[in-house]
Amino acid sequence: AEKAEKFRMAEGIRNLAVNPPKNLFECFQMTLVFYGFQQFFDATDIRTMGRLDQLALPFYEKESDLQYVKELVYQYILEIDAIQAAANMPFALAGTDGNGVSQVNAMSYILLEAYAATKLPDTKLHILWTPDMPEDFLTLCMQCIRDGGNSLVFINNEKMVDGLIKLGLE
């Protein structure tokens, strides 16, 4: 990274080698590193790496520049598309907590808005639908579809949880 004069990337990699991510940039960097290790070294096709909006929320809350966050998220989605992930985009948004309450948050909106702006029809984003999903978030999902530039995969969160419980994963 340093040889390519990508100093921020090099600094992040050095930190991640011995510490957890300290900011949103390193959070995204860690997901890309983890994905690379799983896919290319462990030869495991990852269908999902979890709910990105939940994973990134604590790091987002530490950021003070919303424009920077939006640009970073946009570039991150382009990076995922560039690696041509087997599951198209191995992340989901929304879903519920253990009590069945919707977990749509500020990062859910930022990620979905950036995804919509990329117009990537082959990179699919998983949306964990719940009956109490905020109407404006669902409207934003539908706008992505109507615009024809993206491809969302809707997963019924309740049925997914039922299936996991049947597999013994509580």
Buried (B, 14 or more C-beta within 10 A) or exposed (E): EEEEEEEEBBBBBEBBEEEEBEBBBBBBBBBEBBBEEBBEEEEEEBEBBEBBBBBBBEBBEEEEEEEEBBEBBBEBBEBBBEEEBEBBBBBBBBBBEEEEEBBBBBBBBBBBBBBBBBEBEEBBBBBBBBEEBBEEBBEBBEEBEEEEBBBBEEBEBBEBBEEEEEEEEE
